Amino acid sequence: MDNYVTVDPLSAKPIECWKKYQKQGRISEPIKTLRLDAPIHSNKVRFVCISDTHDQLADFLPDIPDGDVLIHAGDFTNSGDVSSVIKFNQELGTLPHKHKIVIAGNHELGFEDGEPMNDKQLAGLNMLGIKKAYELLSNCTYLCDKHIEIYGLKIYGAPWHPMPGYSFYRSRGQKILHKWNQIPAKLDVLITHTPPLGHGDHNTRTKMDGILAGCAELLNTVEQRVKPRYHVFGHVHQKHGATTNGTTTFINASMCDSKLRSAFDPIIFDIPLPPGYTKS
């Protein structure tokens, strides 16, 4: 890949960094999304986006509309326990979507390769004869720094975030940018757990760097190099909704509020089928 972005000198100060970007004319405008009962068309791929269900997917199942591709942008458990992953996988299996894509979030403890695990996690994995809990996700495609092509559309998923103390943490700056540099250009849909700076990332929790939790390096990667049609994420629960910079639609698909109560609906969007592709 070429045209890598560079670390912003203010990336560790997201509030100041976003103010600078706004002065440069970079925008984040709220936009309306499709109604959940919008008809599904044969010449368009319907994506259904959810995130941050935190062991409560069963509560949301009746409200998840049908579609061609279901996306879950991480934090489907509270702590990555084997029992929670098994339950989540079973619940996913009840949904009708032909394609289901899942990435991990910071709460999927033990999912990161090379990450130490506690005795309870190890005992559960050993009993099942597996090394990592993500191997239990049989009812979906699990993406971690990988891409998949569906109906000719290119989709990439990555779990990294800049919040210390959790799985998949990388510090702001070069360490997390190294992960974003792996994202290929010319994507149709990018899925991350963390928001990019300035889009769906307003947060008052101090561990999330004050009031902006998004990643400047991710924003610059999206805007300057990858330029996907859609960027789906979660992580910051209370900022559920969609924004645009005029090129990419950014979707915070969180389902729970800040107290982990079910609060929001899925978000859906359509992408026209590329020439030569059908859904049959």
N, C-alpha and C positions, 0 to 999 in steps of 0.2 A: 504493500500500500504506500501511496505517496501523499503529499500535502498534509502531513501530520500537523496538528495544532501544537502550540507551545503553552507552557504553564503561565497562567495570568499571575502577575505579581501580587494581586489582591485576592487570590483564590481562597486563602485562609481567612479572609474577612468578607464573607458573602454579602453582608448588607452594603458595605462600601463598594464592593465589586458590582453589584446590581445597579446601584445608583450611577456608577460610571457608565455602565452599558446603556442605561436609559438616556443619559446625556448624549451618548453616541447615536441615539435614535433606534436602538433595539427595543422591540415591543413585545408585550404579552397581553393580548386582547381576549377577554372572555367571549366564547361563542356558544350558541345553542347546539344541542345534539339531537339526534333522531329520537322520535317517540318510540318507546319499547314495543308498541303494537304496529310499527311501520311495516308494510308488506315486504316480504323477501322476494327479490327478483331473480330470475333464472340467469340473467347476464351480469349479475353482481355478486360478490362474495360478502356475506354478512358476518361481521366480527362482533362478538359479545365479550365485553371486557369486565373483569372483576379483579379485586385485589384485597389483601388485608382482611381475610375472613376469620382469622384467628380462632381456629377450632369450631367455628360456627357455620360452616358451609350448609349444614342441614337446614338451618333457619332460613337461608336465602334461596334454597332450591325452588320453592314455588314461584319465586319472582324472577328467575333467570329465564329470559326468553329463548326460543329456539334460534338457531343460526347455523352457519357453516363451520365457523371456527370460534372456539371458546378460548379466551386468554385469561390466565390467572397470573398476576404480576408479583406474587410472593407474599410471605407471611400468611400461609394457609394453616400454620400451627402457632402455638404460643412458645414452644421450646424445642420443637423437633423430636419429641418423644415418638418412639416406634409405634405405639398404640394410636397416637394422633395421626400419623402418616397413613397407617392402615385404614383408619376411619375415613380420612379425607379421600383416599384412593377409591374406597367403596362408594362414597357419595358421588364422586366424579363419574363413576361408572353408571349412575342412574340418569345422567344428563344425555340428551339426544344428539348433541353436536357430533358430527362426523370426525372432526379434528379438534383436539384439546391440547393446548400448549401451556405449560407451567414452568415458571422459574422460581427459584428460592428467594427468600427475603432474609433480613437480619435475624428474624426469630426462628429460622430453620437451623437451630444450633446443631453442630455436628455434620452438617451437609457439606461443608467446605473440605475438599480433599487436603489431607495433611493436617487437619485440625484435630487437636486432642479431644477426646470424649470422656464423659464421666462414667462411673461404674455401671449405672443404670442403663445408659445408652449401649455400652459395650455388651452387657448381659443380654439385652434384647436382640441386638444384632447377631451375637454368637448363637443364640437360640434358633434364629431363623437361617443361620448359615450365610449371612451376607456381610459386606464390609461397610456399606453406607446405606442410610435409610432411603435415599432417593431411588435405590434399586427396587423399592416397593411400589413405585409409581408406574403401575402397569396399564392404567387406564388413560394415559396421556403421553405426550412427548415432553420430556424434561430437557430444557435447554440451559446450559451453563457455558457461556462463551462459545455458543454454537448457533448455526443457522439451519433453517429448514425451508424448503420451497413447497408451497401448497397452491394448487391451481395456477402455477406460474408466478405466484407472488413470493417475494423473498422476505423472510422473517428471521430476526435474530434476537436472542435473549441473553441477558447478563445480570447477575444478582448484586453487583458491588455497590457500596455506599460509603459515605465518609463519617459515619457515626461510630465512635469507639466503643469497644466492649462487646461486640456482637460478631457473629459469623459474617464473612465476606466483607469485613471492614478493610478499607485502604485509606490512608490519610490523604487529605486534599493536596493537590499538586501533582508531582511527577508519579507518585506511586499509584494513584487511582487513574491518572491519565494513561499509564502503561496498559491498564485493562481496557480503557476506551479505545486505545489505538488498535485493538484487535477487531473492533467492529468494522465490517466491510462497508464500503460505500454503495450507493444505488440500492438501498433497501426500500421496501414498501412499508414494513412495520418494524420498528425497534421496540423491544420490551426490556425495561430495566426496573429494578425495584425502587431505586432512588429517583426523585425528580431532577430535572436539570434546573439550574438556577433561574429563578424568576417565573417559573411555570408550576402552579399547584404545589408550592413549597413553603407557604407562609406558616410558621409554627412558633408557639410561645414557650415550648419546652427548652430549658436552658441547655440540655445535653445535645440539642440539635442546633447549636450555634445561634441562640437568640431567636430571631424571627424569620430567618431564611435558612431552610435546610438543604436546598438544592445545591447541585455541584456545578461550578463554573466550567470545569474541564469537560463535563458531559454536555453542557449547553454549547460550548464552542465546537466540540466534536460533531454535534448534531447540526449546528447552523453552518459551520464552515466546511465540513468534509462529507458527512454521511447524507444529510438532507433527506431523511425518510418522509414519506407521506404522513405517517402517523407515528407518534411516540407514546407508548402506553407504560404507565408506572403506577405506584401507590405510595406507601410509606408514611406520608403526611396525611393523616386520616381526614382532618376537618377541611381539607382543600379539594375535596371531590368535585370534579367538573372538568371542563375543557377550555383550552386557550389556544391561540394561534399567534405565530410570528409573521403570518402572511405566506409561508411556504409549508410548514409542518403544523399539523394539528396535534396538540399535546393533551393527553387524557390521564387525569388522576382518577383511577378506578377504585379507590378505597371504598370498602363497604361498611366498615365500622367507624364509630366516632372515636374521640380521643380517650374515652373510657371503655373502649372495646365493646360498645353496645351496637347492635345492628342498626344502621341509620340511613344507608343510601341504596339506590338502585344501581343495577348494572348500567354501563354505557355502551351503546352500539354504534357501529359505522359500517358503511359499504364501500367496497372498492370494485370498480368495473373489472370483469374478467379480461385478462390480456388476450389479444388476438390468437385464435387457434386453440383456446382452452374452453372446456365446458365443466360443469359440476357433476355430470353424470358418471 
